[in-house]
Amino acid sequence: MIPYAELPFPRTDAALNALRFAAGIEAPAIFNHSLRTYLYGRAAGERRGLRPGRDYDDELLFLGCVLHDAGLSDEGNGDQRFDLDGADLAANFLTEMGMPPDRVEVVWDAIALHLCFDLAQRKRPEIALVSAGAGLDLGDDDPPVLPPGYADRVHAALPRLHAAAVLHDTIVGQARAKPHKAPPFSMPGELLRQRTGQRWPTWRELNEAGPWNDYAGLPPTTGPDTVRG
């Protein structure tokens, strides 16, 4: 039986294998979020006049979406930010399936860049629409992109299961166990800071801790606030 036969997912071997792989390693709320990311990413593409098979490779978009949070699984929980861990896990999985390196690279980029919306939007549609779809599933639909009633139909098939809360707690949980996965000024770092109340260092403090002594001997009245740190 083909899983989710009622939903318009690509039915290639790679897509079905990735679907099963993600379902086997991710929490249900994160898995459903990943599938909604694809449906919303396609909707965002349609709003931009992009059509699968004509303007982008639908299989690559699906692979990027369904695997974009693989780093939030036990299998994907390495020593990098979760987006990079997930990109590496996905690339290894697809490579082991025999996918050509140029296609694997597109999926890696889509996952690694999905938190960097402005940057992802400058890339090819398979990358841009992963970031757009993930944002839409977390409520970033202003101005409206999704057709009226579309989200209700998607949620009926793929319940939210408190997705935002589960994503937040999983990111923070990984970061509390491995603080280097949430460096200052990153999205995981900000979520960890909000949870723990820890203070981030200023620009000046970061540089004064480095080896170059750029602030040594600097007159206190020199330059604007950006120079004083």
C-alpha positions as CSV (number, residue, x, y, z in Angstrom):
1,M,0.0,0.0,0.0
2,I,1.3,3.4,-0.9
3,P,1.4,5.7,2.2
4,Y,-0.7,8.9,2.1
5,A,-2.2,7.9,-1.3
6,E,-4.8,10.7,-0.9
7,L,-2.1,13.4,-0.9
8,P,-0.3,14.7,-4.0
9,F,3.2,13.5,-3.1
10,P,5.6,12.2,-5.8
11,R,5.6,8.4,-6.0
12,T,9.2,7.8,-7.1
13,D,11.3,5.2,-5.3
14,A,13.5,7.9,-3.8
15,A,10.4,9.8,-2.5
16,L,8.8,6.8,-1.0
17,N,12.0,5.6,0.6
18,A,12.6,9.1,2.1
19,L,9.0,9.2,3.3
20,R,9.5,5.9,5.2
21,F,12.9,6.9,6.5
22,A,11.6,10.2,7.9
23,A,8.6,8.5,9.4
24,G,10.8,6.0,11.1
25,I,13.2,8.5,12.8
26,E,11.1,11.6,13.5
27,A,8.5,12.4,16.1
28,P,5.0,12.3,14.6
29,A,4.5,16.1,15.0
30,I,7.8,16.8,13.2
31,F,7.1,14.3,10.5
32,N,3.7,15.8,9.8
33,H,5.3,19.3,9.8
34,S,7.7,18.1,7.1
35,L,5.0,16.8,4.9
36,R,3.0,20.0,5.3
37,T,6.1,21.9,4.4
38,Y,6.0,20.2,1.0
39,L,2.3,20.9,0.4
40,Y,2.7,24.5,1.4
41,G,6.0,24.9,-0.5
42,R,4.2,23.8,-3.7
43,A,1.4,26.2,-2.9
44,A,3.9,29.0,-2.5
45,G,5.4,28.0,-5.9
46,E,2.0,28.1,-7.5
47,R,1.5,31.6,-6.2
48,R,4.8,32.6,-7.9
49,G,3.7,30.9,-11.1
50,L,6.0,27.9,-10.7
51,R,4.8,24.5,-11.8
52,P,6.4,21.1,-10.9
53,G,8.0,19.4,-13.8
54,R,8.2,22.7,-15.7
55,D,9.9,25.1,-13.3
56,Y,11.4,22.8,-10.7
57,D,12.1,19.1,-10.0
58,D,9.2,17.9,-7.8
59,E,11.1,14.9,-6.4
60,L,14.0,17.2,-5.2
61,L,11.5,19.5,-3.6
62,F,9.8,16.7,-1.8
63,L,13.1,15.2,-0.6
64,G,14.2,18.5,0.8
65,C,10.9,19.0,2.6
66,V,10.4,15.5,4.0
67,L,14.0,15.4,5.3
68,H,14.5,19.0,6.3
69,D,14.2,18.4,10.0
70,A,16.0,15.0,10.1
71,G,18.5,16.7,12.4
72,L,15.9,16.8,15.1
73,S,15.8,13.0,15.3
74,D,18.1,10.8,17.5
75,E,19.8,9.5,14.4
76,G,20.4,13.1,13.2
77,N,21.5,14.6,16.5
78,G,25.2,15.2,15.8
79,D,27.6,18.0,16.8
80,Q,26.4,20.7,14.5
81,R,23.3,22.9,14.4
82,F,20.3,20.7,13.7
83,D,19.9,22.1,10.1
84,L,23.4,21.1,9.2
85,D,23.2,17.7,11.0
86,G,20.0,17.1,9.1
87,A,21.5,18.0,5.7
88,D,24.4,15.6,6.3
89,L,22.1,12.8,7.4
90,A,19.9,13.3,4.3
91,A,22.9,13.5,2.0
92,N,24.3,10.2,3.4
93,F,20.9,8.5,3.1
94,L,20.3,9.6,-0.5
95,T,23.9,8.8,-1.5
96,E,23.5,5.2,-0.1
97,M,20.4,4.9,-2.3
98,G,22.5,5.7,-5.3
99,M,21.3,9.2,-6.0
100,P,23.7,11.2,-8.2
101,P,25.9,13.8,-6.4
102,D,24.5,16.8,-8.2
103,R,20.9,15.9,-7.0
104,V,22.1,15.2,-3.5
105,E,23.8,18.6,-3.4
106,V,20.5,20.3,-4.1
107,V,18.8,18.5,-1.2
108,W,21.7,19.3,1.1
109,D,21.5,23.0,0.2
110,A,17.7,23.0,0.7
111,I,18.0,21.6,4.2
112,A,21.0,23.5,5.3
113,L,19.5,26.8,4.2
114,H,15.9,26.3,5.3
115,L,16.4,28.6,8.4
116,C,17.9,31.3,6.2
117,F,14.8,32.5,4.4
118,D,16.2,35.5,2.6
119,L,19.2,33.6,1.4
120,A,17.2,30.5,0.3
121,Q,14.9,32.7,-1.8
122,R,17.8,33.7,-3.9
123,K,18.5,30.0,-4.8
124,R,16.7,27.6,-7.2
125,P,13.1,26.8,-6.6
126,E,13.8,23.4,-5.0
127,I,15.7,25.2,-2.3
128,A,13.6,28.3,-2.0
129,L,10.3,26.5,-1.6
130,V,11.5,24.3,1.2
131,S,12.2,27.4,3.3
132,A,8.9,29.0,2.2
133,G,6.9,25.9,3.0
134,A,8.4,25.5,6.4
135,G,7.7,29.2,7.2
136,L,4.1,28.9,6.1
137,D,3.6,25.9,8.3
138,L,4.7,27.9,11.3
139,G,2.2,30.7,10.6
140,D,4.2,33.0,8.3
141,D,1.3,33.7,5.8
142,D,1.2,37.5,5.7
143,P,0.4,38.5,3.0
144,P,-1.7,35.4,2.4
145,V,-0.2,32.8,0.2
146,L,-2.3,29.7,0.9
147,P,-5.7,29.5,-0.9
148,P,-8.8,29.9,1.4
149,G,-9.6,26.7,3.2
150,Y,-6.4,24.9,1.9
151,A,-4.7,24.8,5.4
152,D,-7.9,23.3,6.9
153,R,-7.8,20.5,4.4
154,V,-4.1,19.8,4.9
155,H,-4.5,19.8,8.7
156,A,-7.4,17.3,8.4
157,A,-5.0,14.9,6.7
158,L,-1.8,15.8,8.6
159,P,-2.8,17.0,12.1
160,R,-0.5,19.6,13.7
161,L,0.0,17.7,17.0
162,H,1.3,20.9,18.6
163,A,4.0,21.2,16.0
164,A,5.5,24.5,17.0
165,A,5.8,23.5,20.6
166,V,7.4,20.1,19.7
167,L,9.9,21.7,17.3
168,H,10.8,24.3,20.0
169,D,11.3,21.7,22.7
170,T,13.3,19.4,20.5
171,I,15.7,22.1,19.4
172,V,16.1,23.4,22.9
173,G,16.5,19.9,24.3
174,Q,19.3,19.1,21.9
175,A,21.0,22.4,22.6
176,R,20.8,22.0,26.4
177,A,22.5,18.7,26.1
178,K,25.1,20.0,23.5
179,P,25.4,23.8,23.8
180,H,27.7,24.0,20.8
181,K,24.7,23.1,18.7
182,A,23.2,26.5,19.5
183,P,25.8,29.1,19.0
184,P,25.1,32.8,19.9
185,F,23.0,34.7,17.3
186,S,21.7,31.5,15.6
187,M,18.1,30.5,15.7
188,P,18.8,27.5,18.0
189,G,20.9,29.8,20.1
190,E,18.1,32.3,20.5
191,L,15.6,29.6,21.5
192,L,18.1,28.3,24.1
193,R,18.6,31.9,25.4
194,Q,14.9,32.5,25.7
195,R,14.5,29.2,27.7
196,T,17.5,29.6,30.0
197,G,17.7,33.4,30.2
198,Q,21.5,33.3,29.6
199,R,23.2,36.4,28.4
200,W,24.8,36.6,25.0
201,P,28.2,38.3,24.7
202,T,28.4,41.6,23.0
203,W,30.4,42.2,19.8
204,R,33.2,43.8,21.8
205,E,33.3,41.0,24.4
206,L,33.6,38.4,21.6
207,N,36.5,40.3,20.0
208,E,38.2,41.1,23.3
209,A,38.3,37.3,24.0
210,G,40.0,36.7,20.7
211,P,43.8,36.9,19.9
212,W,44.0,40.2,17.9
213,N,43.5,42.8,20.6
214,D,41.5,45.1,18.3
215,Y,40.2,47.1,21.2
216,A,43.5,47.5,23.1
217,G,44.4,51.2,23.4
218,L,41.2,52.3,21.7
219,P,40.3,55.8,23.0
220,P,36.9,55.7,24.8
221,T,35.5,58.5,22.6
222,T,36.6,57.1,19.2
223,G,33.9,56.4,16.6
224,P,30.2,55.6,16.8
225,D,28.6,53.0,19.0
226,T,29.4,50.3,16.5
227,V,33.1,50.9,17.0
228,R,32.8,51.0,20.8
229,G,30.9,47.7,20.7
